[in-house]
Amino acid sequence: MITWRYGNKAAFMLLVSLDLLVSIQNVFLAFVTSSFIKSATDKNMTLFFRVAYLSVIGFIIISIINWFHISLKNKIIRQTNLRIKHIFTKNIIDGINRVDSANGIATMTGDLKMLETNGISNELLMIEQAFTVVAAVIGGIYFNFLTTFIFVLGSLIPVLISRFSQSGIQRSSQNWSRNNTTYTQFLKDIFSGSDTIRLYLAKREALNRADKSAESLEYALNRMNNTTGHANVYTTLAALIFGVTIPFGFGIYQTITGVLTLAAFMGIVQISNSISNPLISMISEGNVIQTTRSIKNRLDELPITESGRVVLINDKRKAFKSLALKEVSIQINQKTILNDISFRRIPIE
């Protein structure tokens, strides 16, 4: 995970703990809904006032937890972004990551922003929603195991369908990243050579090339958005059929036959939203995260500096064996700087 590798691990673990508390709010809401319906069907005013008092206190506590949860999540995103930008910038300054200015600007302004919005934020959101699903399943079992099981099974089918769209999303993302770099490089050339373009009367040619480069970029972005959006349409359709219609119909049948009370069924319906909706969102977010894979791979290959020590991550370069120079001479402007120099350097194991 991006946030675990590059963020503050203590803050990340605290956020996960708050995710667990936040996930309970939908189960609590289902319990309140079911209890209110039970008090209405039983005409029990004592139960009604007890549930009303409990719901007010509970929702106040939940709101306080949500306030700290949002603040901490945004802080983690900020810290992770700063850490990643620091790594990229330091490697450029140290000469380890040799890129031209256009590629560097495209990475720092475009790719890293995409990594934040499509990658970091969605990773944190998926963890939160995973806890929500688990809490909802446990709460649903409390009301009725079989009906909850049907809801869970129906919600898992879209997850399986979404697996077929992953490769297409990744390819379209890589294509967009390449076109973005090309377009940024071309703009840099236009800005630095504008006087030359006017001098040689090449304005029309430069404009045509700029339009074609922009068109390629926008087409790649359009294709990436379409690939992601269409995949979401397919999975949402499956979720509506298998995750909502069929389980809801089964629950109605259970209620009609007397297996479920109306209060229990409404509790399951309330909880079902905390199963199907997060799963649908997780599918969509997982698809979007795939658009950042090429950027993340580039980031993972950069060395990370920690307390003056360079740690290489996924370094695929060949190990340095030895270096030898024999009878080497160096001249600059016909002046001899070094003459007949020989040495051999063997790295320390």
TINU-830255 format. One record per residue (C-alpha): residue number from 1; x, y, z. Coordinates in Angstrom, 2 decimals, padded with zeros to 5 digits, always signed. Layout:
! residues N
+-----+---------+---------+---------+
!   k !       x !       y !       z !
+-----+---------+---------+---------+
! NUM !       X !       Y !       Z !
...
+-----+---------+---------+---------+
This chain:
! residues 349
+-----+---------+---------+---------+
!   k !       x !       y !       z !
+-----+---------+---------+---------+
!   1 ! +000.00 ! +000.00 ! +000.00 !
!   2 ! +001.15 ! +003.51 ! -000.82 !
!   3 ! +000.14 ! +005.00 ! +002.55 !
!   4 ! +001.81 ! +002.20 ! +004.52 !
!   5 ! +005.07 ! +002.37 ! +002.55 !
!   6 ! +005.43 ! +006.14 ! +002.36 !
!   7 ! +003.17 ! +007.49 ! +005.13 !
!   8 ! +003.33 ! +007.63 ! +008.92 !
!   9 ! +002.74 ! +004.05 ! +010.09 !
!  10 ! +001.58 ! +005.04 ! +013.60 !
!  11 ! -001.00 ! +007.45 ! +012.17 !
!  12 ! -002.06 ! +004.79 ! +009.67 !
!  13 ! -002.71 ! +002.25 ! +012.44 !
!  14 ! -004.68 ! +004.84 ! +014.41 !
!  15 ! -006.77 ! +005.53 ! +011.32 !
!  16 ! -007.50 ! +001.81 ! +010.93 !
!  17 ! -008.69 ! +001.76 ! +014.55 !
!  18 ! -011.02 ! +004.68 ! +013.84 !
!  19 ! -012.19 ! +002.89 ! +010.67 !
!  20 ! -013.37 ! +000.05 ! +012.89 !
!  21 ! -015.37 ! +002.44 ! +015.07 !
!  22 ! -016.82 ! +004.29 ! +012.06 !
!  23 ! -017.95 ! +001.00 ! +010.50 !
!  24 ! -020.23 ! +000.32 ! +013.47 !
!  25 ! -022.40 ! +003.37 ! +012.79 !
!  26 ! -024.42 ! +001.65 ! +010.04 !
!  27 ! -025.06 ! -001.38 ! +012.27 !
!  28 ! -026.16 ! +000.98 ! +015.03 !
!  29 ! -028.51 ! +002.73 ! +012.59 !
!  30 ! -029.99 ! -000.64 ! +011.59 !
!  31 ! -030.51 ! -001.51 ! +015.24 !
!  32 ! -032.26 ! +001.83 ! +015.87 !
!  33 ! -034.47 ! +001.39 ! +012.78 !
!  34 ! -035.47 ! -002.14 ! +013.76 !
!  35 ! -036.16 ! -001.12 ! +017.37 !
!  36 ! -038.35 ! +001.82 ! +016.31 !
!  37 ! -040.39 ! -000.45 ! +014.05 !
!  38 ! -040.70 ! -003.01 ! +016.83 !
!  39 ! -041.94 ! -000.33 ! +019.24 !
!  40 ! -044.51 ! +000.73 ! +016.63 !
!  41 ! -045.79 ! -002.78 ! +015.90 !
!  42 ! -045.89 ! -003.63 ! +019.63 !
!  43 ! -047.30 ! -000.18 ! +020.55 !
!  44 ! -044.64 ! +000.02 ! +023.26 !
!  45 ! -043.99 ! +003.66 ! +024.28 !
!  46 ! -041.37 ! +002.67 ! +026.87 !
!  47 ! -039.28 ! +001.00 ! +024.18 !
!  48 ! -039.85 ! +003.97 ! +021.87 !
!  49 ! -038.46 ! +006.56 ! +024.33 !
!  50 ! -035.57 ! +004.29 ! +025.31 !
!  51 ! -034.54 ! +003.82 ! +021.68 !
!  52 ! -034.96 ! +007.55 ! +020.95 !
!  53 ! -032.70 ! +008.49 ! +023.88 !
!  54 ! -030.12 ! +005.87 ! +022.93 !
!  55 ! -030.09 ! +006.96 ! +019.26 !
!  56 ! -029.44 ! +010.63 ! +020.09 !
!  57 ! -026.53 ! +009.81 ! +022.41 !
!  58 ! -025.15 ! +007.25 ! +019.96 !
!  59 ! -025.26 ! +009.55 ! +016.93 !
!  60 ! -023.52 ! +012.34 ! +018.86 !
!  61 ! -020.68 ! +009.98 ! +019.78 !
!  62 ! -020.48 ! +008.69 ! +016.21 !
!  63 ! -020.29 ! +012.25 ! +014.85 !
!  64 ! -017.37 ! +013.06 ! +017.16 !
!  65 ! -015.54 ! +009.93 ! +015.99 !
!  66 ! -016.23 ! +010.86 ! +012.34 !
!  67 ! -014.79 ! +014.35 ! +012.93 !
!  68 ! -011.48 ! +012.95 ! +014.19 !
!  69 ! -011.53 ! +010.26 ! +011.48 !
!  70 ! -011.81 ! +012.79 ! +008.64 !
!  71 ! -009.13 ! +015.04 ! +010.11 !
!  72 ! -006.68 ! +012.17 ! +010.56 !
!  73 ! -007.31 ! +010.78 ! +007.08 !
!  74 ! -006.64 ! +014.14 ! +005.45 !
!  75 ! -003.49 ! +014.54 ! +007.54 !
!  76 ! -002.20 ! +011.15 ! +006.40 !
!  77 ! -002.87 ! +012.04 ! +002.76 !
!  78 ! -000.95 ! +015.32 ! +003.19 !
!  79 ! +002.00 ! +013.64 ! +004.89 !
!  80 ! +002.16 ! +010.88 ! +002.29 !
!  81 ! +002.04 ! +013.39 ! -000.58 !
!  82 ! +004.87 ! +015.42 ! +000.96 !
!  83 ! +006.96 ! +012.28 ! +001.48 !
!  84 ! +006.51 ! +011.14 ! -002.12 !
!  85 ! +007.29 ! +014.60 ! -003.52 !
!  86 ! +010.40 ! +014.73 ! -001.33 !
!  87 ! +011.60 ! +011.37 ! -002.67 !
!  88 ! +011.07 ! +012.38 ! -006.31 !
!  89 ! +012.71 ! +015.79 ! -005.86 !
!  90 ! +015.72 ! +014.48 ! -003.91 !
!  91 ! +016.43 ! +011.75 ! -006.45 !
!  92 ! +016.32 ! +014.33 ! -009.26 !
!  93 ! +018.70 ! +016.63 ! -007.35 !
!  94 ! +021.03 ! +013.74 ! -006.48 !
!  95 ! +021.09 ! +012.69 ! -010.12 !
!  96 ! +019.76 ! +009.21 ! -009.36 !
!  97 ! +016.51 ! +009.75 ! -011.24 !
!  98 ! +017.70 ! +011.38 ! -014.46 !
!  99 ! +014.76 ! +013.01 ! -016.24 !
! 100 ! +014.43 ! +016.08 ! -018.38 !
! 101 ! +012.48 ! +019.07 ! -017.10 !
! 102 ! +009.33 ! +018.21 ! -019.03 !
! 103 ! +009.15 ! +014.69 ! -017.66 !
! 104 ! +009.90 ! +015.96 ! -014.18 !
! 105 ! +007.18 ! +018.60 ! -014.31 !
! 106 ! +004.68 ! +016.12 ! -015.74 !
! 107 ! +005.43 ! +013.71 ! -012.91 !
! 108 ! +005.35 ! +016.27 ! -010.09 !
! 109 ! +002.20 ! +018.07 ! -011.23 !
! 110 ! +000.18 ! +015.51 ! -013.17 !
! 111 ! +001.18 ! +011.98 ! -012.25 !
! 112 ! +001.59 ! +012.58 ! -008.50 !
! 113 ! -001.74 ! +014.40 ! -008.31 !
! 114 ! -003.34 ! +011.44 ! -010.06 !
! 115 ! -001.58 ! +009.14 ! -007.59 !
! 116 ! -003.16 ! +011.10 ! -004.73 !
! 117 ! -006.72 ! +011.30 ! -006.02 !
! 118 ! -006.92 ! +007.87 ! -007.68 !
! 119 ! -004.51 ! +005.95 ! -005.49 !
! 120 ! -003.90 ! +007.18 ! -001.93 !
! 121 ! -007.42 ! +008.44 ! -001.21 !
! 122 ! -009.07 ! +005.35 ! -002.67 !
! 123 ! -006.78 ! +003.00 ! -000.75 !
! 124 ! -007.80 ! +004.58 ! +002.54 !
! 125 ! -011.46 ! +004.58 ! +001.52 !
! 126 ! -011.37 ! +000.89 ! +000.57 !
! 127 ! -010.02 ! -000.05 ! +004.01 !
! 128 ! -012.82 ! +001.90 ! +005.67 !
! 129 ! -015.44 ! +000.25 ! +003.47 !
! 130 ! -014.01 ! -003.22 ! +004.07 !
! 131 ! -014.57 ! -002.74 ! +007.81 !
! 132 ! -018.08 ! -001.48 ! +007.06 !
! 133 ! -018.90 ! -004.66 ! +005.13 !
! 134 ! -017.54 ! -006.93 ! +007.89 !
! 135 ! -019.46 ! -005.06 ! +010.60 !
! 136 ! -022.63 ! -005.16 ! +008.50 !
! 137 ! -022.35 ! -008.92 ! +007.94 !
! 138 ! -021.93 ! -009.52 ! +011.68 !
! 139 ! -024.91 ! -007.28 ! +012.42 !
! 140 ! -027.00 ! -009.00 ! +009.74 !
! 141 ! -026.32 ! -012.42 ! +011.23 !
! 142 ! -027.82 ! -011.12 ! +014.49 !
! 143 ! -031.15 ! -010.52 ! +012.71 !
! 144 ! -031.24 ! -013.57 ! +010.40 !
! 145 ! -028.34 ! -015.63 ! +009.08 !
! 146 ! -029.88 ! -017.01 ! +005.87 !
! 147 ! -031.24 ! -013.70 ! +004.55 !
! 148 ! -027.96 ! -011.96 ! +005.32 !
! 149 ! -026.06 ! -014.77 ! +003.58 !
! 150 ! -028.14 ! -014.24 ! +000.41 !
! 151 ! -027.35 ! -010.52 ! +000.50 !
! 152 ! -023.62 ! -011.21 ! +000.94 !
! 153 ! -023.54 ! -013.83 ! -001.83 !
! 154 ! -025.37 ! -011.55 ! -004.24 !
! 155 ! -022.99 ! -008.68 ! -003.46 !
! 156 ! -019.90 ! -010.80 ! -004.18 !
! 157 ! -020.91 ! -011.57 ! -007.79 !
! 158 ! -020.10 ! -008.02 ! -009.06 !
! 159 ! -016.67 ! -008.33 ! -007.46 !
! 160 ! -015.95 ! -011.39 ! -009.60 !
! 161 ! -017.25 ! -009.65 ! -012.73 !
! 162 ! -014.99 ! -006.64 ! -012.13 !
! 163 ! -011.89 ! -008.82 ! -012.37 !
! 164 ! -012.27 ! -008.99 ! -016.14 !
! 165 ! -011.88 ! -005.23 ! -016.53 !
! 166 ! -008.60 ! -004.77 ! -014.62 !
! 167 ! -006.16 ! -005.31 ! -017.50 !
! 168 ! -007.95 ! -002.91 ! -019.86 !
! 169 ! -007.98 ! -000.15 ! -017.25 !
! 170 ! -004.28 ! -000.59 ! -016.58 !
! 171 ! -003.38 ! -000.41 ! -020.29 !
! 172 ! -005.44 ! +002.73 ! -020.84 !
! 173 ! -003.81 ! +004.36 ! -017.80 !
! 174 ! -000.29 ! +003.64 ! -019.09 !
! 175 ! -001.23 ! +005.05 ! -022.49 !
! 176 ! -002.53 ! +008.27 ! -020.89 !
! 177 ! +000.64 ! +008.67 ! -018.81 !
! 178 ! +002.84 ! +008.33 ! -021.92 !
! 179 ! +000.77 ! +010.87 ! -023.86 !
! 180 ! +000.83 ! +013.29 ! -020.93 !
! 181 ! +004.63 ! +013.17 ! -020.83 !
! 182 ! +004.86 ! +013.68 ! -024.61 !
! 183 ! +002.48 ! +016.64 ! -024.51 !
! 184 ! +004.35 ! +018.29 ! -021.63 !
! 185 ! +007.66 ! +017.88 ! -023.48 !
! 186 ! +006.18 ! +019.44 ! -026.60 !
! 187 ! +004.83 ! +022.42 ! -024.63 !
! 188 ! +008.27 ! +022.95 ! -023.12 !
! 189 ! +009.77 ! +023.00 ! -026.61 !
! 190 ! +007.12 ! +025.50 ! -027.77 !
! 191 ! +007.77 ! +027.85 ! -024.84 !
! 192 ! +011.55 ! +027.74 ! -025.17 !
! 193 ! +011.55 ! +028.00 ! -028.99 !
! 194 ! +008.74 ! +030.47 ! -029.61 !
! 195 ! +011.11 ! +033.12 ! -030.99 !
! 196 ! +012.68 ! +030.60 ! -033.39 !
! 197 ! +009.23 ! +029.48 ! -034.55 !
! 198 ! +008.26 ! +033.04 ! -035.42 !
! 199 ! +011.64 ! +033.75 ! -037.03 !
! 200 ! +011.37 ! +030.80 ! -039.44 !
! 201 ! +007.63 ! +031.34 ! -040.07 !
! 202 ! +006.79 ! +027.92 ! -038.64 !
! 203 ! +003.80 ! +029.00 ! -036.59 !
! 204 ! +001.27 ! +026.95 ! -038.56 !
! 205 ! +003.38 ! +023.79 ! -038.37 !
! 206 ! +003.99 ! +024.25 ! -034.64 !
! 207 ! +000.29 ! +024.86 ! -034.01 !
! 208 ! -000.70 ! +021.78 ! -036.00 !
! 209 ! +001.73 ! +019.63 ! -034.07 !
! 210 ! +000.49 ! +021.09 ! -030.78 !
! 211 ! -003.12 ! +020.35 ! -031.74 !
! 212 ! -002.27 ! +016.77 ! -032.69 !
! 213 ! -000.37 ! +016.22 ! -029.45 !
! 214 ! -003.25 ! +017.68 ! -027.41 !
! 215 ! -005.74 ! +015.55 ! -029.34 !
! 216 ! -003.74 ! +012.40 ! -028.59 !
! 217 ! -003.62 ! +013.33 ! -024.90 !
! 218 ! -007.34 ! +014.03 ! -024.68 !
! 219 ! -008.17 ! +010.88 ! -026.63 !
! 220 ! -006.06 ! +008.81 ! -024.22 !
! 221 ! -007.77 ! +010.45 ! -021.24 !
! 222 ! -011.19 ! +009.91 ! -022.83 !
! 223 ! -010.40 ! +006.25 ! -023.47 !
! 224 ! -009.17 ! +005.74 ! -019.91 !
! 225 ! -012.29 ! +007.39 ! -018.46 !
! 226 ! -014.54 ! +005.37 ! -020.77 !
! 227 ! -012.82 ! +002.10 ! -019.88 !
! 228 ! -013.16 ! +002.82 ! -016.16 !
! 229 ! -016.70 ! +004.16 ! -016.44 !
! 230 ! -018.00 ! +001.32 ! -018.61 !
! 231 ! -016.51 ! -001.25 ! -016.22 !
! 232 ! -018.38 ! +000.47 ! -013.40 !
! 233 ! -021.64 ! +000.28 ! -015.39 !
! 234 ! -021.31 ! -003.48 ! -015.87 !
! 235 ! -020.50 ! -004.16 ! -012.24 !
! 236 ! -023.23 ! -001.82 ! -010.98 !
! 237 ! -025.81 ! -003.65 ! -013.12 !
! 238 ! -024.72 ! -006.97 ! -011.66 !
! 239 ! -024.84 ! -005.48 ! -008.17 !
! 240 ! -028.39 ! -004.18 ! -008.66 !
! 241 ! -029.64 ! -007.57 ! -009.89 !
! 242 ! -027.71 ! -010.00 ! -007.68 !
! 243 ! -026.98 ! -007.74 ! -004.72 !
! 244 ! -030.32 ! -005.95 ! -004.36 !
! 245 ! -033.27 ! -007.39 ! -006.31 !
! 246 ! -032.79 ! -011.11 ! -005.59 !
! 247 ! -031.84 ! -010.80 ! -001.88 !
! 248 ! -034.61 ! -008.24 ! -001.27 !
! 249 ! -037.15 ! -010.56 ! -002.86 !
! 250 ! -035.94 ! -013.44 ! -000.70 !
! 251 ! -036.31 ! -011.30 ! +002.43 !
! 252 ! -039.86 ! -010.35 ! +001.47 !
! 253 ! -040.66 ! -014.05 ! +001.02 !
! 254 ! -039.22 ! -014.80 ! +004.47 !
! 255 ! -041.37 ! -012.05 ! +005.99 !
! 256 ! -044.57 ! -013.21 ! +004.23 !
! 257 ! -044.07 ! -016.80 ! +005.40 !
! 258 ! -043.48 ! -015.65 ! +008.98 !
! 259 ! -039.82 ! -016.64 ! +009.24 !
! 260 ! -038.81 ! -012.99 ! +009.73 !
! 261 ! -040.56 ! -010.23 ! +011.64 !
! 262 ! -041.05 ! -006.90 ! +009.90 !
! 263 ! -038.66 ! -005.24 ! +012.35 !
! 264 ! -035.93 ! -007.81 ! +011.71 !
! 265 ! -036.38 ! -007.57 ! +007.94 !
! 266 ! -036.12 ! -003.77 ! +008.00 !
! 267 ! -032.97 ! -004.09 ! +010.08 !
! 268 ! -031.47 ! -006.42 ! +007.47 !
! 269 ! -032.54 ! -004.06 ! +004.66 !
! 270 ! -030.82 ! -001.19 ! +006.43 !
! 271 ! -027.68 ! -003.28 ! +006.94 !
! 272 ! -027.79 ! -004.57 ! +003.35 !
! 273 ! -027.01 ! -001.05 ! +002.16 !
! 274 ! -023.83 ! -001.31 ! +004.20 !
! 275 ! -022.95 ! -004.51 ! +002.34 !
! 276 ! -023.89 ! -003.84 ! -001.28 !
! 277 ! -023.06 ! -000.11 ! -001.46 !
! 278 ! -019.52 ! -000.40 ! -000.01 !
! 279 ! -018.82 ! -003.43 ! -002.22 !
! 280 ! -019.96 ! -001.51 ! -005.31 !
! 281 ! -017.81 ! +001.44 ! -004.25 !
! 282 ! -014.83 ! -000.84 ! -003.60 !
! 283 ! -015.18 ! -002.26 ! -007.11 !
! 284 ! -015.21 ! +001.23 ! -008.58 !
! 285 ! -012.31 ! +002.39 ! -006.42 !
! 286 ! -010.32 ! -000.72 ! -007.25 !
! 287 ! -010.77 ! +000.03 ! -010.94 !
! 288 ! -009.64 ! +003.62 ! -010.42 !
! 289 ! -006.59 ! +002.51 ! -008.40 !
! 290 ! -005.49 ! +000.47 ! -011.41 !
! 291 ! -004.99 ! +003.75 ! -013.30 !
! 292 ! -002.10 ! +004.59 ! -010.93 !
! 293 ! -000.19 ! +001.32 ! -011.26 !
! 294 ! +002.39 ! +002.63 ! -013.76 !
! 295 ! +003.05 ! +005.71 ! -011.60 !
! 296 ! +003.37 ! +003.59 ! -008.46 !
! 297 ! +005.81 ! +001.23 ! -010.20 !
! 298 ! +008.04 ! +004.19 ! -011.11 !
! 299 ! +007.89 ! +005.42 ! -007.52 !
! 300 ! +008.73 ! +002.00 ! -006.05 !
! 301 ! +011.90 ! +001.80 ! -008.15 !
! 302 ! +013.33 ! +005.01 ! -006.67 !
! 303 ! +015.73 ! +004.81 ! -003.70 !
! 304 ! +014.41 ! +006.14 ! -000.40 !
! 305 ! +016.74 ! +008.16 ! +001.85 !
! 306 ! +016.33 ! +007.47 ! +005.56 !
! 307 ! +018.61 ! +009.19 ! +008.06 !
! 308 ! +021.34 ! +009.68 ! +005.49 !
! 309 ! +021.14 ! +006.08 ! +004.31 !
! 310 ! +019.93 ! +005.18 ! +000.82 !
! 311 ! +017.55 ! +002.25 ! +000.67 !
! 312 ! +016.94 ! +000.87 ! -002.80 !
! 313 ! +013.40 ! -000.34 ! -003.47 !
! 314 ! +012.99 ! -002.93 ! -006.22 !
! 315 ! +016.37 ! -001.95 ! -007.68 !
! 316 ! +016.75 ! -003.90 ! -010.91 !
! 317 ! +020.16 ! -002.48 ! -011.85 !
! 318 ! +023.08 ! -004.86 ! -012.08 !
! 319 ! +025.37 ! -004.95 ! -009.06 !
! 320 ! +028.58 ! -002.91 ! -009.37 !
! 321 ! +031.52 ! -005.29 ! -009.81 !
! 322 ! +034.64 ! -003.25 ! -010.50 !
! 323 ! +035.98 ! -000.24 ! -012.36 !
! 324 ! +039.37 ! -000.03 ! -014.04 !
! 325 ! +041.11 ! +002.73 ! -016.03 !
! 326 ! +044.37 ! +002.06 ! -017.87 !
! 327 ! +046.68 ! +004.73 ! -019.31 !
! 328 ! +043.90 ! +007.34 ! -019.55 !
! 329 ! +044.53 ! +010.93 ! -020.59 !
! 330 ! +042.04 ! +013.81 ! -020.45 !
! 331 ! +042.32 ! +017.04 ! -022.44 !
! 332 ! +040.07 ! +020.09 ! -022.28 !
! 333 ! +040.54 ! +022.86 ! -024.85 !
! 334 ! +043.82 ! +021.24 ! -025.93 !
! 335 ! +045.11 ! +021.40 ! -022.36 !
! 336 ! +046.11 ! +018.13 ! -020.73 !
! 337 ! +044.36 ! +017.69 ! -017.38 !
! 338 ! +045.30 ! +014.07 ! -016.70 !
! 339 ! +047.96 ! +012.05 ! -018.47 !
! 340 ! +048.62 ! +008.33 ! -018.45 !
! 341 ! +046.46 ! +007.59 ! -015.39 !
! 342 ! +045.71 ! +003.99 ! -014.40 !
! 343 ! +043.76 ! +002.68 ! -011.43 !
! 344 ! +041.32 ! -000.03 ! -010.46 !
! 345 ! +038.44 ! +000.27 ! -008.04 !
! 346 ! +037.00 ! -002.82 ! -006.36 !
! 347 ! +033.84 ! -002.30 ! -004.27 !
! 348 ! +033.90 ! -003.27 ! -000.60 !
! 349 ! +031.71 ! -006.31 ! +000.08 !
+-----+---------+---------+---------+
